[in-house]
Amino acid sequence: MFPRGEDGYTININQVEPGTSNQINKMVSAMSFYAYRLMVRSTENHLLNYRQLLHQYLVDMYAKIEAERLLFIRLNQKKLRVDEYIHLKDAITNDSDPANHGKLVILPSTFTGCPRNMHEYAQDAITYVHHGGKPSLFITYTFNPNCKEMTQNLTNGQSKTDRHDLVARIFRQKLIKFMNVLVKGQVFGSVKYWLYSIEWQKRGLPHSHILIWLTNTLRPNQIDDIISGEIPNPSTDKNLYDIVIKNMVHGPCGAFNSLSPCLKEGNCSKMYPRQFIKETQFATDGYPLYRRRKPEDGGQTATVKMKSDSVVIDNRWIVPYSPLLLKMFDAHINVECCNSIKSIKYILKYVHKGSDQGVFAAHSSNNCIDEISEYQAGRYISSNEAAWRIFGFPIHERYPTVIHLDMHLENGQRIYFSEDNLQCRLANPPNTALTGFFELCKNDNFAKIAMFQNFIHGISQKKFLTGTSKVQLSKVMTIFDLATLLAVSILFTPETLIAITSDCCCTKLRVQQASKISEP
């Protein structure tokens, strides 16, 4: 691939100050180096002409980048441990060896794409539901490889499958424009919350799952104005008709194509063909039943090509779409109205389910689980995803920010310690927002009746500040920047308190039982 013997990446490459040739002390990261290698230049970049070999190069180089990050985590977590303050205090009191206490945070939630990271994003989405109710719209936007931006940038007889670097860069720009249309353009109304997640299914094209919370809830009579499940009339809107037939037809599968990937045990897993229905109806669970008229009731038909045959389809095979978005972006854009709160948990898990995995392994309960090795063994990296990650594009974005509030029992706050600072950390356990909130409850009347997360959220929204001194607030906001909270829109969610010791629960029950017996 490099016939002139060019140097590859090393950790000793200095960055150069833009506009000059002066080197600075910062080093070039592996991601920056390979992103630089993939740029289109006026002088030919031979890497971009390697076609399928380029795909292998993308996967290998991203695997190298990820391995470097994971190695950093592994090497820097050997000395840093985390444990609950009360357990560490008991261990030192009993003259136990502190080196044997604490659990390694092997793969933290800050590592993009790891299980903890995906779980944390799912919890953030549930926070949106807690504050704003069910989402209004669920949108899936898939990249169209036949778009003009793609075809105009292919050179030297390249096909659209040869340039996954272009796929990543073009889809990123289109997604930014797409979100601007939804949020800033307010094509469906004012948006209160939003989030999206990028996915790649094996070697498939990138697609984005988007959830939108509108300020004003959609009424039933508005659904047909923004979402359609029918073939447009070609005599009134030929452009929309062509886009729908090109992008929004499911299959056809079943009797028309027995090898369709959507078939499970002979039935379509996407439930196509759908039923004819004269008017849009809200189902008791899941998505609404969109209007799909029969040909004799005014519905349209179309002829689509399947290999060497032509098949006539009707409205039962059309994926729900927004005519406005389809005309603007000319791609597969599935738009669904979130009707029932019962489907929300499924939608949130679907959006944050993460990338495909290629390896699964069962471990004995006696073995030490290495989360980094498990992640590396189970991951599946496609060349499309590798290009996206090399360019440093995000795979999740959301608004507003969600801050996690640590929940713990008395003396149960987490302590990060090493062998060098053990005694110091033990003598001065860290304050948390929860301990500060309990201190404030002693003197602040509103804090006594407010929920923890609601009180913190009230502070961030400039509410409940009268009658509460800055000194008292500082006890609660120990781990936050109050000025930042007052300047931006932030939601708060308490982390789930999963592990509760049995002795603590039994003690609480004994106290409750004793108090009942002592009552006259």
N, C-alpha and C positions, 0 to 999 in steps of 0.2 A: 504493500500500500504506500510505502514511502521509499521510492527508488533512489532518491538523493540522500537518504540517510539522515533526515531531519531529527533533531532531538525531540523526545517525548516529554511528558510532564515529570518534573522533579519538585521536591518541596523547597528548593533553594532559588526559585525564580522570583526576583524582586519586581514589585509593581513600579510602573513608570508614571511620573506626574503628567497629566494630560497637557498637551501643548508644548511640552519640553521633553528633553531626553534624560531628565534627572531621575535617578532611582530613589525610591523611598523605602523606609524600613519594613513596610508591610509586604507580605509574600503573596504570590498569586495562588489562589486555591485551585484545586483540581476542577471544580465546576466552572470557574471563570476561564481556565485554560482551554477546556474542551468546547465551551460555548464560543470562544474566540476562534477555534479551529473550524467551527461549523458556519461561520458567517460567509455570506455571499460577497465577493469582491470583484472589482473591475478586472483584475488579473485573475485568471481562472483558478478556482479552488478545486483541485482534482478529487478531493474527498467526496464531493457532492455528485460525482459521476460514477461512483462504484455500485450504485443500485442496491442489490441485496447484500452485498458485502458492507455497504454503509449501514444497513440495518444491524448487522452483527457488530460492527464497530460501535454503534450507539449503545447497544445492550452491554457490551463489555466495558465501555468507558463509564457508563452510569453505575455498573456493578462495582467498579473500582472506586468511584466517588462515594458510594454508600458504604463500602467496606472501610474506607478511611474514616468516615464519621462514626461507624460502629466501633472501630478500634479505639477511637478517642474516648468513647463512652466507656468501653470495657476497661481501659487503662486508668481512667480518672475516677472510677467508682470503687477501686479496691480499698482506698483509705477512707472514703466518705461513706458513713453509715447513717441510717435513720431508725429511731425507735421511739416509743412513747416515754415521756419523762418519768412517769411513775414506775415503769418497769426497769428503766435504767437506774433510777435511784435505789430501788430494792436490790438490784444486782450488785451495785457498788457497796451497799451496806452489808451485804452478805459476803464481802471479799471475793466476789466472783471476778474472773478475768474479763475486763471490758472488751478485749479483742474478740471474744466469742459472742458478743451481743450486737444486735442491729442487723437489718436485712439490706442486702445490696439492691439499690434501685437500678436494675440492670438495663431496662429499656424504658426510659421515662416517657411521659406523654408529650414532651417537647419534640420527640423524634417523629417527623411527619409520616403518617401511614401505619404506625404501629398500632396494636390493639388498644392500648391505653389512649392513644391519640384519637382514634375513631370513637371510642366510648365517651370520651370527654366532649367531643363535638355533638354526639347524639344527646348527651345531657344538656348541652347548651340549647339545642333545638327544642327540647322539652320545656326549657325555661321560657322560650318564646310562646309556647302553647299556654303555659301557666299565666303569663301576663296578657297575651293577646288572643287567647282562644285558638281554635283550629285555623290552619292556614287557608287562605282563600283560593289559591291556584297552585297546582303542581305541574311544572313544565319540564319537559325533556327536550333539550336542544342538541341535535346530532350534527356533526360537521359534514358538509357536502363537498366531497372531493372534486366535483365537477364545476365548482364555482369559478368565476372568471379570474379571481385573484390567483387561483391555483394554476389554471391553464396558461395564464400570461407569463408565469415565472418558470415554466419548464423549458429546459434547453437541451440541445444535443440529442433530440429524439427521446427524451425521458417521458415516462408515463407517471400518472398520479400516484402510483404505488412505490415509486422510486425515491420520493423526497419526503420522508417523514419529518424532516426538520422544517420544511415549508408548512406541512400540516399543522404542526404545533404553533408556529408563529402566526399563521393566518387565523387559526381558530381562536387563539388568545385575543387578537385584535377584534375579531367578530364578537366574541363573548363580552368584551368590555363595552362595545357598542350596544349589544343586546341588553345588557343590564342597565345601561344609561337610558335606553328607550323605555324600559319597564319602570325604573325608579325615578329618574329625572324627568323623562318625558311623560310619565304618568298616563300611559295609554289605557290602562285599566282603572285608573284612579290613584289617589294618594297612597303611597306604600309606607306602612309603619315599620315592618320588619322584613328582612329577606335573608336568604342564605342559598348557597349552591355548592355542589360537590362535583368534581370531574372524575370520570371513570373511563376505563378501557377494558373491554371484554376480550381477553386473550389478545389476538392480533387485530382486533376491531378498531374502528375509528373512535376518536375521543367524543364523548357526549357529556353534557352537563345536566344534572338533576337540580332543579330550582324550585324553591318554596317561597311563595309571596304571601305576606299578610297585608291586606288592604285596610285602610283606615275605616272605610265604609263597607259593610258586608254586602256581598252581591245578592241581589234579590232574584227570585225565580224567573221573573219576566226579563231579566237582563242576560240570562245565560245564552239564549239564542243569538244575542247581539254580538257576543265576543267569542263564542265557541260553536263550531259546526262539526257535524258528523256526516255530512252529505257531499255528494259530487256537485260542484257548481254548474250552473247553466252556461254552456260554452257560448251561447248566442249573446249573453249579457256581459260575461267576463271571461274571455278566452284565456287571458294571461293566468288568472287564478285557476282555471280549469286545468291548464297544462301543468302548473306547479303541483296541484293536488294529485293528479294522476302519476306524476313523476316521483313524488316524495311521500305521499300519505296513504298509499294503498298497502294493506296488509296481505302479503302472499301474492295470490291466493294459495291456500294450503289445503290439506285434506284430500278430497278426490281429485283436485287439480294438480297437486304435487305431494305425493306420499313421502318424499324425502325432505320436506321442509323442516328446519331445525326447531320450529315451535311445536311440533307434534310430540306429545307424550302419551304413549299407549294408544295411539290412533286418534287422540283428541287434541285440539289446539289449546295450548297452555295459555294463550292470550284471549281465549273465548271468542274467536272469530269462526264463522260469520256471526255478527250480532243480530238481534231481532229487529224486525221492522217496527217502528213506533211513530204515530202521527204527531204527537206533541212531546216535548221534553218533560220528563218526570223525575222527581227526586226519589231515589231509592231509599229504603230504610237503612241500608248499610252500604258503604263504599261510594262509588262515583254516581252522578246522575245518569239516567238513561236518556241519551241525547236523541233528538228527533232524527229519524231515518225513515223517510217515506218510501212507499212502494212505487214502482214505475207508473202503475195505474192511478196513484194518488198525487202524481206530480214529481216524483223522484226521478233523478237522472241515471243513465247507465253509461258505461264506457268500455272500450275494448283495449285490453292490455296484452302485451306479448309475453309469452312464457316459452323460452327456448325457440322451438320451431312452430309452436301453436299460438293461436290467439284466443283469449278468453274474455267473455262479456261479464263484467262485474256490475254490481249495484251498490247502494248505500251501505249495505251490511259489511262491506270490506274496508270502509274508510276509517282511518285512525282520527280521533277528534283533534281539531286544529283551530288556530286563530287565523282568519283570513288576513288580518292586518299584518301579523308577524310573518306569515308565510310569504306575502308579497314583498316584504322588506328584506328578508334574509334568504329566501329560496333554498330551504333546507327542510329536513324532517324535524318538525317542531310539534310535539304532542302536548296539548294543553288540556288539563283536566281540572274541574271544579271539585274542591274537597267538600263533600256534602256532609258526611257523617263523622262525628268525633271518634267513632269506633275504629275508623281506618287510620287514625293519625299515628298510632304507635307503629303500625306496619310501614307507613310512608317514611317516618323518621328513621326507622331501622334500614329501610331500603336505600335511602339517600346516603346513609353513613355506613353501609355494609363493608366498604373497603374493596381493594382490588382482589382479583382471583388469586388463589393459592394453588401451588402445584404439588406439595408434599404434606402429608399429615403423619404424625407419629404419636404413639401412646407411650407414656412414661410411667415407671413404677413410682408409687408414692414415697418410696425411700430415697429416690434419687434427687439430687439437687437440680432444679430446673434452670437451664440457661436460656433466658428469653431471647438473647441476641442470636444464639445458634438456632433456636426454633424459628425466629423470624427469617433468618437467611435461608434456612432449609425449605421453608414453606412459600416464599415469595415467588411470584411469576412476573417477570419483567418483559414487556413487549417493547419493540423498537419505537412505537409511537409514544408510549409512556416515558421511555428513556429520553427521547428528544425533549419532551415537555419538562422533565425534571432537570435535565442538563441546563436548559435555558433559565431555570429558577422560577418558573411560573407557579403560582399557588394552585393547589388542588382543592382548597376550601376557602371560601370567603363568606362573611356574614355581617349584618348590621342589625342592631347595635352590638357593641362588645359585651361579653358576659364574663363577669368576675366570679370565681369560685370562692365561696366562704367555707373555711375549714370548720367542720363539726367534730367535736371530741368530747369525751367525758372529763370529769375533774382530774387535773394533772395528767391528762391524756394527750396534750398537744405534742406534735412531732418535734423531735430534736435532731438536727443534722450535726453529727459530731465526727471527729477523728481521734486517734489516740493522743494527739498533741493537745487538743483543746477540750478533752473530756471533762476534767474537773471544773473548768471555767463554765462550760455549758450547763453542768449539773448545778452549780451554785447560782446561776442566773438563767432560769428557764425562760424561754421567749414568751412575750405577750402575743395574744392573737386577737382578732376582731371580736371573737366570741367572749373571751375573758374581759375585754374592755367593755363589751355590751352589758355584761352582768354587773360590772362596777357601776356603770351608768344607771342601771335599773334601781340602784339604792337611792338615788337622788332625783331622777328625772321621771315625772309622772307619766309622760307619754311612753317612755321606754318600757315602763312596767306592763303596759297593755299591748304593746306592739310586737309583731313577729320579728325575729332577728333580721331576715332578709328584707322585709318591708321597711324597717327602720333605716337600714343602710341605704336602700334605694331612695327613701325620702330625703336623706341628706344629699345624695347625688343630684336630686331634682330641686334643691334649694327649699325643701319643705321642712317643717318641724325644727327650724333653726332658732326660733325665738324661744327664750327661756332656757336654752342649753348653751352653756359656756364653751368657749374654744378649748379650755382645758379638759372638760368632760368629753368633748368630741374627739380630742386627740387620743383618749384611751380606747375609743372604738376604732378609730381610723389609723391605728398603729401601722398597719401593713399597707395602707393606701396613701396616695397623694391626693389630699382633699381638693387642692386647686384643680387637678386634672379631672376629678369626679364632677366638679361643678361646671366644667367647660364642655364636657362631651356627654353623649347619651350612652348610658351604661345600664345593663341589667345585672342582677345578682342572683345567684343560686346557691343554696347550701349543699355541700357535698353529702352524699348518702352515708349515713353512719351504719356501716355493715357489721363490723365486728364489735359485739358487746359481750363482755366477759360474763360468764354464768354467775360468778360469785357476787358481782355488782348487782345483777338482776335479783338474785336471791336475797341479798341484803335489803334491797328496796322493798321486796314483798314482805319481809319480816317486819320492817318498820311500819308499813301500811297496816299489816295485821295487828301489830301491837297498839297502834293508835286507835283502831276500831275497838279493841278490847278495853282500852283505858277510858273510852267515852262513857259518860253516865247514861 
